Amino acid sequence: MSRDLIIRYRTLPEQADENTRLVKAVFASLAEINPKGFAYATYRLADDVTFVHVAHFDGAENPLATLPAFADFQRDLSQRCAESPTPTEATVVGSYDSAA
């Protein structure tokens, strides 16, 4: 069973760069373990404080759950945010050469 998940939130302006640093550490960890059946992308929107994460899972396992870098990212997330993360299940209608 595959799942697609979109998470959107806004950071405090003074926390946006730190959030970006923590997100990049998660991607570095993912590159090391190279999980199969998992696609993930994070976008920092033009307002510079809104982040959107898009994940695709083939199966029930979330490889992020095992990463220390992801635990670091989540640790103080609520303190970095002006608007809390909102996860939403999604259905792909169409995709062309998409990373997630």
N, CA, C and O atoms as a GROMACS GRO file, in nm:
protein
  400
    1MET      N    1   0.085  -0.117   0.000
    1MET     CA    2   0.000   0.000   0.000
    1MET      C    3   0.090   0.124   0.000
    1MET      O    4   0.178   0.137   0.085
    2SER      N    5   0.068   0.214  -0.093
    2SER     CA    6   0.148   0.336  -0.094
    2SER      C    7   0.067   0.451  -0.035
    2SER      O    8  -0.056   0.453  -0.038
    3ARG      N    9   0.142   0.548   0.020
    3ARG     CA   10   0.081   0.666   0.081
    3ARG      C   11   0.154   0.789   0.033
    3ARG      O   12   0.275   0.787   0.010
    4ASP      N   13   0.080   0.895   0.017
    4ASP     CA   14   0.137   1.025  -0.012
    4ASP      C   15   0.092   1.120   0.098
    4ASP      O   16  -0.025   1.125   0.135
    5LEU      N   17   0.188   1.196   0.149
    5LEU     CA   18   0.162   1.285   0.261
    5LEU      C   19   0.224   1.421   0.232
    5LEU      O   20   0.337   1.431   0.185
    6ILE      N   21   0.148   1.525   0.261
    6ILE     CA   22   0.195   1.662   0.246
    6ILE      C   23   0.185   1.730   0.382
    6ILE      O   24   0.080   1.726   0.446
    7ILE      N   25   0.294   1.792   0.426
    7ILE     CA   26   0.297   1.862   0.554
    7ILE      C   27   0.337   2.006   0.526
    7ILE      O   28   0.436   2.034   0.459
    8ARG      N   29   0.258   2.098   0.580
    8ARG     CA   30   0.283   2.241   0.559
    8ARG      C   31   0.286   2.311   0.694
    8ARG      O   32   0.206   2.281   0.782
    9TYR      N   33   0.379   2.406   0.709
    9TYR     CA   34   0.387   2.486   0.833
    9TYR      C   35   0.464   2.614   0.805
    9TYR      O   36   0.531   2.627   0.702
   10ARG      N   37   0.452   2.708   0.897
   10ARG     CA   38   0.526   2.834   0.888
   10ARG      C   39   0.617   2.846   1.009
   10ARG      O   40   0.574   2.824   1.122
   11THR      N   41   0.740   2.883   0.985
   11THR     CA   42   0.833   2.906   1.094
   11THR      C   43   0.830   3.053   1.134
   11THR      O   44   0.781   3.138   1.059
   12LEU      N   45   0.883   3.081   1.250
   12LEU     CA   46   0.910   3.220   1.287
   12LEU      C   47   1.020   3.270   1.195
   12LEU      O   48   1.110   3.193   1.160
   13PRO      N   49   1.017   3.396   1.154
   13PRO     CA   50   1.118   3.445   1.059
   13PRO      C   51   1.261   3.420   1.105
   13PRO      O   52   1.347   3.385   1.025
   14GLU      N   53   1.287   3.438   1.232
   14GLU     CA   54   1.424   3.420   1.284
   14GLU      C   55   1.463   3.272   1.296
   14GLU      O   56   1.578   3.242   1.326
   15GLN      N   57   1.369   3.181   1.273
   15GLN     CA   58   1.397   3.037   1.283
   15GLN      C   59   1.402   2.967   1.147
   15GLN      O   60   1.434   2.849   1.140
   16ALA      N   61   1.371   3.039   1.039
   16ALA     CA   62   1.362   2.976   0.907
   16ALA      C   63   1.495   2.917   0.860
   16ALA      O   64   1.498   2.808   0.804
   17ASP      N   65   1.604   2.988   0.883
   17ASP     CA   66   1.734   2.936   0.840
   17ASP      C   67   1.776   2.814   0.922
   17ASP      O   68   1.834   2.720   0.867
   18GLU      N   69   1.747   2.814   1.051
   18GLU     CA   70   1.778   2.697   1.135
   18GLU      C   71   1.694   2.579   1.090
   18GLU      O   72   1.743   2.466   1.085
   19ASN      N   73   1.568   2.602   1.057
   19ASN     CA   74   1.482   2.495   1.008
   19ASN      C   75   1.540   2.436   0.880
   19ASN      O   76   1.542   2.314   0.862
   20THR      N   77   1.586   2.523   0.790
   20THR     CA   78   1.648   2.477   0.665
   20THR      C   79   1.771   2.392   0.694
   20THR      O   80   1.790   2.288   0.631
   21ARG      N   81   1.853   2.435   0.788
   21ARG     CA   82   1.973   2.358   0.823
   21ARG      C   83   1.935   2.219   0.872
   21ARG      O   84   1.997   2.120   0.833
   22LEU      N   85   1.834   2.210   0.958
   22LEU     CA   86   1.791   2.080   1.012
   22LEU      C   87   1.731   1.992   0.902
   22LEU      O   88   1.753   1.871   0.902
   23VAL      N   89   1.655   2.051   0.811
   23VAL     CA   90   1.598   1.975   0.699
   23VAL      C   91   1.710   1.918   0.611
   23VAL      O   92   1.704   1.802   0.570
   24LYS      N   93   1.811   1.998   0.584
   24LYS     CA   94   1.923   1.951   0.500
   24LYS      C   95   1.996   1.835   0.568
   24LYS      O   96   2.046   1.746   0.500
   25ALA      N   97   2.004   1.836   0.700
   25ALA     CA   98   2.067   1.725   0.772
   25ALA      C   99   1.986   1.597   0.755
   25ALA      O  100   2.043   1.488   0.745
   26VAL      N  101   1.854   1.609   0.752
   26VAL     CA  102   1.768   1.492   0.728
   26VAL      C  103   1.797   1.434   0.589
   26VAL      O  104   1.809   1.313   0.574
   27PHE      N  105   1.807   1.521   0.489
   27PHE     CA  106   1.834   1.474   0.353
   27PHE      C  107   1.972   1.409   0.342
   27PHE      O  108   1.990   1.313   0.268
   28ALA      N  109   2.069   1.461   0.415
   28ALA     CA  110   2.202   1.399   0.415
   28ALA      C  111   2.195   1.259   0.474
   28ALA      O  112   2.259   1.167   0.424
   29SER      N  113   2.117   1.241   0.580
   29SER     CA  114   2.100   1.108   0.641
   29SER      C  115   2.026   1.014   0.547
   29SER      O  116   2.062   0.896   0.536
   30LEU      N  117   1.925   1.065   0.479
   30LEU     CA  118   1.853   0.981   0.382
   30LEU      C  119   1.946   0.935   0.271
   30LEU      O  120   1.936   0.821   0.225
   31ALA      N  121   2.035   1.021   0.226
   31ALA     CA  122   2.130   0.984   0.121
   31ALA      C  123   2.222   0.871   0.166
   31ALA      O  124   2.263   0.788   0.085
   32GLU      N  125   2.253   0.867   0.294
   32GLU     CA  126   2.339   0.761   0.347
   32GLU      C  127   2.268   0.626   0.350
   32GLU      O  128   2.328   0.524   0.319
   33ILE      N  129   2.140   0.626   0.388
   33ILE     CA  130   2.069   0.497   0.400
   33ILE      C  131   1.995   0.458   0.273
   33ILE      O  132   1.965   0.340   0.254
   34ASN      N  133   1.964   0.554   0.186
   34ASN     CA  134   1.899   0.529   0.058
   34ASN      C  135   1.780   0.434   0.070
   34ASN      O  136   1.782   0.324   0.014
   35PRO      N  137   1.675   0.475   0.143
   35PRO     CA  138   1.561   0.384   0.162
   35PRO      C  139   1.486   0.358   0.032
   35PRO      O  140   1.460   0.449  -0.046
   36LYS      N  141   1.451   0.234   0.011
   36LYS     CA  142   1.377   0.194  -0.109
   36LYS      C  143   1.228   0.224  -0.090
   36LYS      O  144   1.176   0.214   0.021
   37GLY      N  145   1.161   0.260  -0.197
   37GLY     CA  146   1.017   0.283  -0.193
   37GLY      C  147   0.980   0.411  -0.119
   37GLY      O  148   0.868   0.423  -0.070
   38PHE      N  149   1.072   0.505  -0.111
   38PHE     CA  150   1.047   0.629  -0.038
   38PHE      C  151   1.098   0.746  -0.120
   38PHE      O  152   1.213   0.747  -0.164
   39ALA      N  153   1.013   0.844  -0.141
   39ALA     CA  154   1.051   0.967  -0.208
   39ALA      C  155   1.011   1.082  -0.118
   39ALA      O  156   0.906   1.079  -0.053
   40TYR      N  157   1.096   1.185  -0.113
   40TYR     CA  158   1.074   1.293  -0.017
   40TYR      C  159   1.131   1.422  -0.073
   40TYR      O  160   1.241   1.423  -0.126
   41ALA      N  161   1.056   1.528  -0.061
   41ALA     CA  162   1.103   1.660  -0.103
   41ALA      C  163   1.054   1.764  -0.004
   41ALA      O  164   0.945   1.751   0.052
   42THR      N  165   1.134   1.866   0.019
   42THR     CA  166   1.095   1.977   0.105
   42THR      C  167   1.114   2.106   0.026
   42THR      O  168   1.216   2.126  -0.041
   43TYR      N  169   1.015   2.193   0.037
   43TYR     CA  170   1.018   2.321  -0.032
   43TYR      C  171   1.009   2.434   0.070
   43TYR      O  172   0.932   2.427   0.166
   44ARG      N  173   1.090   2.538   0.048
   44ARG     CA  174   1.078   2.662   0.125
   44ARG      C  175   1.014   2.762   0.030
   44ARG      O  176   1.071   2.795  -0.074
   45LEU      N  177   0.896   2.809   0.066
   45LEU     CA  178   0.820   2.892  -0.026
   45LEU      C  179   0.874   3.035  -0.032
   45LEU      O  180   0.958   3.073   0.049
   46ALA      N  181   0.826   3.111  -0.128
   46ALA     CA  182   0.877   3.245  -0.156
   46ALA      C  183   0.865   3.341  -0.038
   46ALA      O  184   0.940   3.439  -0.031
   47ASP      N  185   0.772   3.316   0.054
   47ASP     CA  186   0.760   3.404   0.170
   47ASP      C  187   0.875   3.383   0.269
   47ASP      O  188   0.890   3.458   0.366
   48ASP      N  189   0.956   3.281   0.244
   48ASP     CA  190   1.077   3.249   0.320
   48ASP      C  191   1.052   3.185   0.456
   48ASP      O  192   1.148   3.150   0.525
   49VAL      N  193   0.927   3.169   0.497
   49VAL     CA  194   0.898   3.109   0.627
   49VAL      C  195   0.805   2.989   0.619
   49VAL      O  196   0.788   2.917   0.718
   50THR      N  197   0.744   2.965   0.502
   50THR     CA  198   0.654   2.852   0.486
   50THR      C  199   0.730   2.736   0.424
   50THR      O  200   0.800   2.753   0.324
   51PHE      N  201   0.715   2.619   0.485
   51PHE     CA  202   0.780   2.497   0.438
   51PHE      C  203   0.673   2.395   0.402
   51PHE      O  204   0.571   2.384   0.471
   52VAL      N  205   0.697   2.322   0.295
   52VAL     CA  206   0.607   2.215   0.253
   52VAL      C  207   0.693   2.091   0.230
   52VAL      O  208   0.789   2.093   0.154
   53HIS      N  209   0.656   1.982   0.298
   53HIS     CA  210   0.724   1.854   0.283
   53HIS      C  211   0.628   1.762   0.208
   53HIS      O  212   0.509   1.756   0.240
   54VAL      N  213   0.679   1.691   0.109
   54VAL     CA  214   0.599   1.597   0.031
   54VAL      C  215   0.668   1.462   0.039
   54VAL      O  216   0.785   1.448   0.002
   55ALA      N  217   0.595   1.362   0.088
   55ALA     CA  218   0.654   1.229   0.105
   55ALA      C  219   0.568   1.124   0.034
   55ALA      O  220   0.445   1.132   0.033
   56HIS      N  221   0.636   1.026  -0.023
   56HIS     CA  222   0.569   0.911  -0.084
   56HIS      C  223   0.629   0.785  -0.022
   56HIS      O  224   0.751   0.765  -0.025
   57PHE      N  225   0.544   0.700   0.033
   57PHE     CA  226   0.586   0.576   0.096
   57PHE      C  227   0.527   0.459   0.019
   57PHE      O  228   0.408   0.459  -0.012
   58ASP      N  229   0.608   0.360  -0.011
   58ASP     CA  230   0.557   0.231  -0.059
   58ASP      C  231   0.564   0.138   0.061
   58ASP      O  232   0.671   0.090   0.096
   59GLY      N  233   0.451   0.114   0.123
   59GLY     CA  234   0.450   0.030   0.243
   59GLY      C  235   0.421   0.113   0.366
   59GLY      O  236   0.401   0.235   0.359
   60ALA      N  237   0.420   0.047   0.480
   60ALA     CA  238   0.381   0.111   0.605
   60ALA      C  239   0.497   0.176   0.678
   60ALA      O  240   0.476   0.263   0.764
   61GLU      N  241   0.620   0.137   0.647
   61GLU     CA  242   0.737   0.187   0.720
   61GLU      C  243   0.774   0.328   0.675
   61GLU      O  244   0.783   0.356   0.556
   62ASN      N  245   0.796   0.415   0.772
   62ASN     CA  246   0.844   0.550   0.745
   62ASN      C  247   0.992   0.554   0.781
   62ASN      O  248   1.026   0.550   0.899
   63PRO      N  249   1.081   0.560   0.682
   63PRO     CA  250   1.224   0.559   0.712
   63PRO      C  251   1.271   0.679   0.793
   63PRO      O  252   1.376   0.673   0.858
   64LEU      N  253   1.195   0.787   0.791
   64LEU     CA  254   1.233   0.904   0.871
   64LEU      C  255   1.232   0.873   1.020
   64LEU      O  256   1.311   0.928   1.096
   65ALA      N  257   1.143   0.785   1.061
   65ALA     CA  258   1.127   0.754   1.204
   65ALA      C  259   1.254   0.696   1.266
   65ALA      O  260   1.270   0.702   1.388
   66THR      N  261   1.342   0.640   1.186
   66THR     CA  262   1.464   0.577   1.240
   66THR      C  263   1.586   0.669   1.237
   66THR      O  264   1.693   0.631   1.285
   67LEU      N  265   1.571   0.788   1.181
   67LEU     CA  266   1.687   0.876   1.162
   67LEU      C  267   1.708   0.971   1.280
   67LEU      O  268   1.617   1.045   1.316
   68PRO      N  269   1.827   0.969   1.341
   68PRO     CA  270   1.857   1.067   1.446
   68PRO      C  271   1.843   1.212   1.396
   68PRO      O  272   1.801   1.299   1.472
   69ALA      N  273   1.878   1.237   1.271
   69ALA     CA  274   1.865   1.373   1.216
   69ALA      C  275   1.719   1.417   1.212
   69ALA      O  276   1.690   1.536   1.230
   70PHE      N  277   1.628   1.324   1.188
   70PHE     CA  278   1.486   1.359   1.187
   70PHE      C  279   1.436   1.386   1.329
   70PHE      O  280   1.354   1.474   1.351
   71ALA      N  281   1.487   1.309   1.425
   71ALA     CA  282   1.453   1.336   1.566
   71ALA      C  283   1.503   1.474   1.606
   71ALA      O  284   1.433   1.547   1.677
   72ASP      N  285   1.623   1.512   1.560
   72ASP     CA  286   1.676   1.646   1.587
   72ASP      C  287   1.586   1.752   1.524
   72ASP      O  288   1.558   1.855   1.586
   73PHE      N  289   1.542   1.728   1.401
   73PHE     CA  290   1.453   1.821   1.332
   73PHE      C  291   1.323   1.840   1.409
   73PHE      O  292   1.276   1.953   1.424
   74GLN      N  293   1.266   1.732   1.458
   74GLN     CA  294   1.137   1.739   1.526
   74GLN      C  295   1.146   1.794   1.668
   74GLN      O  296   1.049   1.849   1.720
   75ARG      N  297   1.262   1.779   1.731
   75ARG     CA  298   1.278   1.810   1.874
   75ARG      C  299   1.220   1.946   1.912
   75ARG      O  300   1.137   1.952   2.003
   76ASP      N  301   1.259   2.052   1.849
   76ASP     CA  302   1.215   2.187   1.885
   76ASP      C  303   1.127   2.250   1.777
   76ASP      O  304   1.115   2.373   1.770
   77LEU      N  305   1.067   2.167   1.694
   77LEU     CA  306   0.989   2.219   1.582
   77LEU      C  307   0.878   2.314   1.629
   77LEU      O  308   0.858   2.419   1.568
   78SER      N  309   0.808   2.279   1.734
   78SER     CA  310   0.698   2.364   1.780
   78SER      C  311   0.748   2.502   1.823
   78SER      O  312   0.676   2.601   1.811
   79GLN      N  313   0.871   2.509   1.873
   79GLN     CA  314   0.927   2.638   1.914
   79GLN      C  315   0.976   2.720   1.794
   79GLN      O  316   0.988   2.842   1.803
   80ARG      N  317   1.003   2.653   1.682
   80ARG     CA  318   1.045   2.723   1.561
   80ARG      C  319   0.927   2.773   1.479
   80ARG      O  320   0.943   2.854   1.388
   81CYS      N  321   0.807   2.724   1.511
   81CYS     CA  322   0.691   2.748   1.425
   81CYS      C  323   0.601   2.862   1.471
   81CYS      O  324   0.576   2.880   1.590
   82ALA      N  325   0.554   2.938   1.373
   82ALA     CA  326   0.447   3.035   1.394
   82ALA      C  327   0.312   2.969   1.366
   82ALA      O  328   0.209   3.009   1.420
   83GLU      N  329   0.315   2.867   1.281
   83GLU     CA  330   0.196   2.789   1.245
   83GLU      C  331   0.237   2.643   1.247
   83GLU      O  332   0.329   2.603   1.175
   84SER      N  333   0.170   2.564   1.328
   84SER     CA  334   0.207   2.423   1.348
   84SER      C  335   0.194   2.342   1.220
   84SER      O  336   0.113   2.375   1.132
   85PRO      N  337   0.274   2.235   1.209
   85PRO     CA  338   0.264   2.147   1.092
   85PRO      C  339   0.125   2.086   1.078
   85PRO      O  340   0.063   2.044   1.176
   86THR      N  341   0.078   2.083   0.955
   86THR     CA  342  -0.051   2.022   0.923
   86THR      C  343  -0.027   1.911   0.822
   86THR      O  344  -0.010   1.938   0.703
   87PRO      N  345  -0.026   1.786   0.869
   87PRO     CA  346  -0.011   1.674   0.775
   87PRO      C  347  -0.145   1.642   0.707
   87PRO      O  348  -0.250   1.642   0.770
   88THR      N  349  -0.137   1.616   0.578
   88THR     CA  350  -0.256   1.584   0.500
   88THR      C  351  -0.225   1.468   0.407
   88THR      O  352  -0.129   1.473   0.330
   89GLU      N  353  -0.307   1.364   0.413
   89GLU     CA  354  -0.296   1.255   0.315
   89GLU      C  355  -0.339   1.311   0.180
   89GLU      O  356  -0.430   1.394   0.172
   90ALA      N  357  -0.274   1.266   0.073
   90ALA     CA  358  -0.305   1.316  -0.061
   90ALA      C  359  -0.311   1.201  -0.159
   90ALA      O  360  -0.256   1.093  -0.135
   91THR      N  361  -0.378   1.224  -0.269
   91THR     CA  362  -0.387   1.128  -0.378
   91THR      C  363  -0.326   1.192  -0.502
   91THR      O  364  -0.366   1.302  -0.541
   92VAL      N  365  -0.231   1.126  -0.563
   92VAL     CA  366  -0.168   1.178  -0.684
   92VAL      C  367  -0.268   1.171  -0.799
   92VAL      O  368  -0.323   1.066  -0.829
   93VAL      N  369  -0.289   1.284  -0.862
   93VAL     CA  370  -0.375   1.291  -0.979
   93VAL      C  371  -0.292   1.277  -1.105
   93VAL      O  372  -0.334   1.216  -1.203
   94GLY      N  373  -0.174   1.334  -1.101
   94GLY     CA  374  -0.080   1.325  -1.212
   94GLY      C  375   0.058   1.361  -1.164
   94GLY      O  376   0.073   1.435  -1.067
   95SER      N  377   0.158   1.308  -1.230
   95SER     CA  378   0.296   1.336  -1.192
   95SER      C  379   0.384   1.318  -1.313
   95SER      O  380   0.362   1.227  -1.394
   96TYR      N  381   0.484   1.403  -1.327
   96TYR     CA  382   0.581   1.388  -1.433
   96TYR      C  383   0.719   1.402  -1.374
   96TYR      O  384   0.755   1.510  -1.328
   97ASP      N  385   0.796   1.297  -1.374
   97ASP     CA  386   0.934   1.299  -1.328
   97ASP      C  387   0.948   1.368  -1.193
   97ASP      O  388   1.038   1.451  -1.173
   98SER      N  389   0.860   1.334  -1.104
   98SER     CA  390   0.854   1.398  -0.973
   98SER      C  391   0.945   1.329  -0.873
   98SER      O  392   0.957   1.206  -0.874
   99ALA      N  393   1.010   1.409  -0.786
   99ALA     CA  394   1.093   1.353  -0.679
   99ALA      C  395   1.007   1.296  -0.567
   99ALA      O  396   1.052   1.210  -0.492
  100ALA      N  397   0.887   1.342  -0.556
  100ALA     CA  398   0.798   1.291  -0.451
  100ALA      C  399   0.656   1.287  -0.501
  100ALA      O  400   0.565   1.248  -0.428
   0.00000   0.00000   0.00000
